[in-house]
Amino acid sequence: MLHLKNATVYTMSDAHVIDHCDILIENGKIKEVGRSLHSKDAEIIDVSGKIIIPGIVDAHSHVGTFNVITNEQNANDLTGPNSSQLDIYYGIDPDSKSFKDCCRDGITTSIIAPGSGNAICGLVLAMKSAGKSYDQRIVKRPCALKAAMGVNPKGVYGPRDQLPVSRLGISQLFIDYFENVKEYMKKKEEAKGDPEKMPPYNEGYEHGQWVLERKIPLKVHAYQHDMMSLLRWKEEYGFDLTLDHAFGASDFYDEIAASGADVIWGPLSGPLFGGEGCKVDPECVIELDKRGVTCAIMTDGPVLHPYLIITQAGEIVRHGGDVESVLKMITLNPAKIARADDRIGSIEAGKDADLVVFDKTPALDTDAKVEMTMIDGEIVYQSK
């Protein structure tokens, strides 16, 4: 058993912020949280004067699928604009240096997605930055079906004179896909389990069925007015939706808030996609959060280095965001969006002991540094 003693703890739960707080950890789980806890035969770690938050959850990442040294990529299979049958599980290098960087910078879980070169990209998973084995590190699989609007699929297939060359081509591809999934589901239902009447098995349609049955959300790379197309399809087909990147969301507060979609904003710096990233509005998540939208922040790693997730959170605080609310955007909110908040995202009894110890308050103090990162109760990074 471990006993972390006397920190200021941002629980991200109903307990909010507890000063002079202890955390008891046993068998990789949080056993108890509160002041002046007692433990027998526990290893005590004095964290007096330190700040503890839940392990950071990066809501949109590609870490482990791009080799940051050789530039080899395993996130995009650019042989056709609909690769809905694919699963990012098979493209991740669990030994990638990027995961060590995540540990150093407090990211304990990454929501790792394929794409965004194709319009329909494949399945997404949530994975921890360290652990005993690849499969034991997986928190949720799948946790979304990834898709993409705009310049990425246009940029891949336009030069080939192949659909989708334009936004209307991407839109038609989305519509055709979900209409085909609906028809596939109808034929399966009509077959009533009779193998001779069942339609030919289609992995891509099976993944789309999970979306239409709302077992997983559709996670879409989208900017500006493309978001309005997605909200229309969300209403028509009834699926759950995350708007990823979401630059320009401040133009559509009413529509997004009314839709029930989640927003994963960012990254704040890095490549801006010709004409699509021209409105960079970090303040949008403050207003959307006030309107009840579940908002998160992303690195798009390895596009941004892991430590910049805290920089982005700090920029939102600088624009007027409440510190606790903004820290939820990198902990509890992305865990909720990934439907993994039963295990991660907050510091509560029964949850995984994924914790980050800072010397100062992250997102508020610009020079706050990670001193320790824990995953499943194991110290995976400690500053000298």
Secondary structure, DSSP 4 states (H G I P E B T S, - for coil): -EEEEEEEEE-SSTT-EEEEEEEEEETTEEEEEEET---SSPEEEE-TT-EEEEPEEEEEE-TTTB-TTT--B-S--TTSSB-TT-BGGGG--TT-HHHHHHHHTTEEEEEE---SSSSEEEEEEEEESS-SSHHHHEEEEEEEEEEE-THHHHHHHGGGT-S-SSHHHHHHHHHHHHHHHHHHHHHHHHHTT-TTTSPPP-HHHHHHHHHHTTSS-EEEEE-TTHHHHHHHHHHHH---EEEEE-TTGGG-HHHHHHHT-EEEE--SSS---TTTSS---TTHHHHHHHTT--EEE--TTTTS-TTHHHHHHHHHHHTT--HHHHHHTTTHHHHHHTT-TTTSSS--TTSB--EEEESS-TTTSTT--EEEEEETTEEEEE--
